[in-house]
Amino acid sequence: MSTSRIQLRAALAATAVVGLLGLAGCGSDPAPSAGSPSAAPSSSAPSAAPSSEPPATPTPTPAPSEVPITATPTPNLDWGGPLAPGSFGKIKAEGNVRSLVQQGWMTRDTAREEACEGKHWKWADQVGDGVDVTYDQQGEIVSFGMSKPVLETARGVTIGDSLMVLKDIYGTGAQQTNDYGQTTWVVKDGDRWIGFLLSGNTRDAKIEFIEVSVGRQPGLLRDGC
């Protein structure tokens, strides 16, 4: 083999080696070694997988406790004294009922007016039930009545006490009967009266109704209109 042919082959071999080295340099970058810094995460990397646990339920904020609505109590009117002949405390069973309306003791009885003719009055609600009033067509008071122990006399007598108690306390009284034949016990002090209606005429009979009046003996009767 001639020298020129040998040189040509050597040159071709060297060219091939250079080409192979060039192809190796054009490949992808090698993965970082264990000691080298990690590559920055790609922005296209998938997000972390969602947790399989359900989201925690928020604790509700307790509502403020409701403030109980307390009705303002209506003050009771002051009777100013005990039950007595002719009066409920300081309120005398005389004059016109309209004066007691103006003072707040009585009011129009609209329910009764729906069933009965004319104008009617009753004790105000703050007085309580168990008391009534009778009057004439002009509104002049005839008497006050009491069917519940709203008041008691200065000697402690009230609804529910017995005829024996009446006789022991009011020895000057008179046992009578009303127009319905019911047993009554009536006490007079000048022109003022107090009468007691009883459940019978035995010593143990109970007081069921009390009526006070001025200038006339109480009838101890109550009708409708």
C-alpha distance (Angstrom), angle and dihedral (degrees) to the residues before:
residue distance angle dihedral
M1 . . .
S2 3.78 . .
T3 3.76 124.0 .
S4 3.79 93.9 -116.1
R5 3.82 92.3 56.1
I6 3.78 92.1 49.7
Q7 3.79 90.4 51.0
L8 3.80 91.0 50.4
R9 3.81 92.2 53.7
A10 3.79 91.5 49.0
A11 3.76 90.8 51.4
L12 3.82 92.1 50.8
A13 3.80 91.0 48.6
A14 3.79 91.9 52.1
T15 3.78 90.8 48.7
A16 3.81 91.0 53.2
V17 3.81 92.1 51.3
V18 3.81 91.5 51.2
G19 3.83 90.0 50.4
L20 3.78 92.7 51.4
L21 3.81 91.0 50.0
G22 3.82 89.7 50.8
L23 3.80 92.1 52.2
A24 3.80 91.1 50.8
G25 3.84 90.5 53.7
C26 3.84 92.2 55.0
G27 3.85 95.0 60.0
S28 3.85 127.5 104.6
D29 3.78 119.1 -72.5
P30 3.77 114.2 -88.0
A31 3.81 118.7 -106.4
P32 3.77 112.4 -96.7
S33 3.72 114.6 -95.5
A34 3.76 123.1 -118.9
G35 3.76 91.7 -97.3
S36 3.75 97.0 45.9
P37 3.87 123.7 89.5
S38 3.80 115.6 -90.3
A39 3.72 117.6 -104.3
A40 3.80 116.2 -104.3
P41 3.83 111.8 -96.9
S42 3.74 115.1 -101.0
S43 3.81 117.3 -112.5
S44 3.74 87.8 -129.5
A45 3.80 93.5 61.4
P46 3.84 112.7 122.7
S47 3.81 117.6 -102.6
A48 3.77 121.2 -109.2
A49 3.79 114.9 -77.0
P50 3.86 113.3 -97.7
S51 3.78 116.6 -103.2
S52 3.79 115.7 -100.7
E53 3.85 91.2 -140.0
P54 3.86 115.8 97.4
P55 3.80 116.1 -112.7
A56 3.78 114.1 -90.6
T57 3.81 113.7 -98.5
P58 3.81 109.3 -119.0
T59 3.78 114.0 -116.6
P60 3.83 107.2 -113.1
T61 3.75 116.1 -121.2
P62 3.80 107.6 -114.9
A63 3.77 112.4 -113.2
P64 3.78 114.8 -120.2
S65 3.75 111.5 -95.3
E66 3.76 113.8 -98.5
V67 3.74 114.6 -107.6
P68 3.81 107.8 -126.4
I69 3.74 112.1 -117.2
T70 3.76 107.2 -124.1
A71 3.74 115.3 -164.4
T72 3.75 112.8 -128.8
P73 3.79 104.9 -110.4
T74 3.76 115.3 -121.4
P75 3.78 107.6 -122.7
N76 3.77 114.9 -117.6
L77 3.75 115.2 -118.1
D78 3.78 114.3 -113.4
W79 3.80 111.0 -113.5
G80 3.78 88.2 -159.6
G81 3.80 96.4 -145.3
P82 3.80 147.0 6.5
L83 3.76 130.8 -62.5
A84 3.81 107.6 -79.8
P85 3.80 142.0 163.9
G86 3.81 106.4 -64.9
S87 3.81 97.7 4.3
F88 3.78 150.7 62.8
G89 3.77 98.3 -136.2
K90 3.80 107.4 -58.2
I91 3.81 92.7 -15.5
K92 3.81 107.9 98.0
A93 3.79 121.3 -151.8
E94 3.80 94.2 -123.8
G95 3.78 140.3 82.7
N96 3.79 126.3 43.8
V97 3.77 121.7 -37.1
R98 3.81 90.1 -132.3
S99 3.80 90.8 71.7
L100 3.80 89.5 59.6
V101 3.80 89.5 47.8
Q102 3.81 89.3 56.1
Q103 3.81 90.4 50.1
G104 3.80 92.0 52.0
W105 3.78 96.3 -111.2
M106 3.79 96.3 110.3
T107 3.78 139.5 26.0
R108 3.80 139.6 -172.3
D109 3.81 114.0 -72.3
T110 3.80 98.4 -137.9
A111 3.81 93.4 169.7
R112 3.79 91.1 58.3
E113 3.78 91.5 44.9
E114 3.80 88.9 60.0
A115 3.81 89.7 59.3
C116 3.80 101.8 30.8
E117 3.78 133.4 46.4
G118 3.77 122.3 -109.8
K119 3.80 131.8 20.2
H120 3.78 120.1 -44.0
W121 3.78 135.7 -170.4
K122 3.77 137.6 -162.3
W123 3.78 138.4 -176.0
A124 3.80 113.1 -80.3
D125 3.79 118.2 -94.3
Q126 3.82 93.6 -111.7
V127 3.80 89.0 61.1
G128 3.81 90.0 62.8
D129 3.76 131.8 -132.5
G130 3.78 126.1 -68.8
V131 3.81 95.6 70.3
D132 3.81 129.8 89.8
V133 3.78 141.9 173.3
T134 3.81 133.6 -140.5
Y135 3.81 123.5 -155.7
D136 3.77 141.2 164.1
Q137 3.80 128.1 -108.1
Q138 3.79 91.5 -82.1
G139 3.81 92.4 52.2
E140 3.79 95.4 -105.6
I141 3.80 109.3 152.7
V142 3.82 116.2 -112.1
S143 3.83 100.4 175.7
F144 3.78 148.3 -31.4
G145 3.80 120.4 -121.0
M146 3.80 132.7 -160.3
S147 3.82 127.2 -166.2
K148 3.82 99.1 168.3
P149 3.83 129.5 51.3
V150 3.79 94.0 -95.6
L151 3.80 92.3 136.0
E152 3.78 136.2 11.7
T153 3.77 131.3 -154.7
A154 3.79 123.4 -101.8
R155 3.82 85.9 -96.7
G156 3.79 92.8 52.8
V157 3.80 99.8 -104.5
T158 3.80 118.0 146.5
I159 3.79 144.2 139.0
G160 3.80 111.8 -37.9
D161 3.80 97.6 30.9
S162 3.81 119.0 122.5
L163 3.78 135.5 -109.4
M164 3.80 87.0 -114.2
V165 3.82 89.5 61.0
L166 3.80 90.7 50.2
K167 3.80 92.2 51.8
D168 3.78 92.1 47.3
I169 3.82 93.7 49.6
Y170 3.82 104.0 30.5
G171 3.78 101.6 38.9
T172 3.80 90.5 160.3
G173 3.81 92.7 57.2
A174 3.75 124.6 105.3
Q175 3.78 127.1 -126.0
Q176 3.78 109.1 -138.5
T177 3.79 142.6 148.8
N178 3.79 129.7 -113.8
D179 3.79 126.9 -133.8
Y180 3.79 90.0 -80.1
G181 3.80 92.2 54.6
Q182 3.81 93.5 -109.0
T183 3.79 120.8 146.0
T184 3.81 115.6 -101.0
W185 3.77 136.5 176.0
V186 3.81 116.7 -153.4
V187 3.81 129.3 -166.6
K188 3.82 123.0 -168.1
D189 3.80 127.9 -159.8
G190 3.82 109.3 -178.6
D191 3.81 104.8 -58.3
R192 3.81 92.6 -20.1
W193 3.77 124.4 95.7
I194 3.76 141.6 -166.7
G195 3.79 121.0 -171.7
F196 3.80 132.6 -170.9
L197 3.81 124.3 -154.3
L198 3.80 113.4 -152.3
S199 3.78 135.4 -159.7
G200 3.82 91.6 -124.6
N201 3.79 143.8 -25.5
T202 3.80 100.2 -90.7
R203 3.79 123.0 105.2
D204 3.80 89.8 -107.8
A205 3.82 94.7 51.1
K206 3.81 111.2 124.6
I207 3.79 131.5 -127.9
E208 3.81 107.7 -110.2
F209 3.79 102.2 170.2
I210 3.81 137.5 17.1
E211 3.81 125.9 -161.4
V212 3.81 131.0 -174.6
S213 3.81 126.8 -165.0
V214 3.80 142.8 165.7
G215 3.81 124.5 -132.0
R216 3.82 95.3 1.7
Q217 3.76 137.0 56.9
P218 3.81 113.3 -101.4
G219 3.79 113.3 -109.3
L220 3.85 93.6 -149.6
L221 3.79 90.4 -143.1
R222 3.77 132.2 121.4
D223 3.80 123.8 -167.6
G224 3.81 132.6 174.4
C225 3.78 117.1 -94.1
